Amino acid sequence: MATKQPTQTDSEVETEQAVSVNILKGGVGKSSLSMNIADRLATRGHDVLYMDLDPNGHVTFGLGFDEVFADPTHDISNTVVYNHTHPTEWTYETEWNWDFLPASVKLEELERTLSSEGDTSLLRDNFTKPLFDEGVYDYIIMDGGGEWSMTAKNAYGAAGQTMIPVTPGKETRSGFKRTFQRAIRPLQKRI
């Protein structure tokens, strides 16, 4: 006779987790998956931040934050790299009960700066960790752009876990393989 396994209640679920949703391939549903995760967690009463780290800003435009994307003063480098501002300075409340960090034209500059710094822990140390330490968010969901970049490396490093959307097809299997070889395996070795 099988014994019934105890189930976790929402109060037993570990919070203060960052999740990176990424694969080194575009068009596989990263944004849809990450927004659904943010929505479900917020619906369960958690404080959630959804971060659009795609330099193309598709989600940012889709959610109506066009002006923020084009605003050259919306530069998270001030927090991530230089630690001059609090992370919440870049976040916006939404009608979906989760907060949003829009992408901006400055993500390309962040990428250049992170590349010159060579540090893959800045997003964690200066952005996600302070938000968790201060109890601002229970979960941070990071939607990546699908390219191999220092921003993506920082997102992988800041996340306690990574979700890799895989759809049927040879191209997605190839993207998964590249993601594992270029991102996951080196992080496992370093950590």
Salt bridges, closest charged atoms under 4 A:
ASP10 OD1 - ARG44 NH2 3.39
ASP39 OD2 - ARG40 NH2 2.86
GLU109 OE1 - LYS106 NZ 3.00
ASP125 OD1 - ARG124 NE 2.95
ASP133 OD2 - LYS129 NZ 2.76
GLU134 OE1 - HIS86 NE2 2.70
ASP138 OD2 - HIS46 ND1 3.46
